[in-house]
């Protein structure tokens, strides 16, 4: 049996169907050695791979924040500030920061910002911020997004009256 002529070996770049991109060493068509996996949301994972399995590495968010398994001080129960607030301070009273972006990205009418993209509750499709398909939301994700995420429209909410009064 011979080896497949398309097998990836050495150093190179590979685009995954999810639009994530790997740049680094490969062996037998798998990530092997040092390499970086770049995600469409701007984050990246620098790591050491062994036959396609990450053995050690570091994830860095799009805003430059590096994830740490231990001593994680970002948005924990004691300190709910965004990373940009930690780096550059809090805004004056009355000026709120709704997201880690300043100003927050505009959300298309009728959609929600679900963290890794926009969600359209009518089609139940999540797209990335460049409006490329990411996934279809199941019932649990749909309910979570509707309940917790920022909307792309304003709603006037009046005072709820107690029916007993």
Buried (B, 14 or more C-beta within 10 A) or exposed (E): EEEEEEEBEEEEEBEEEEBBBBBBBBBEBBBBBBBBBBBBBEBBBBBBBBEEEBEEBEBBBEEEBEEEEEEEEBBEEEEEBBBBBBEEEEEEEEEEBEEBEEEEEEBBEBBBBBBBBBBBBEEBBBBBBEEEEBBEBEEEBBEEBBEEBBBBEEEEEEEEEEEEE
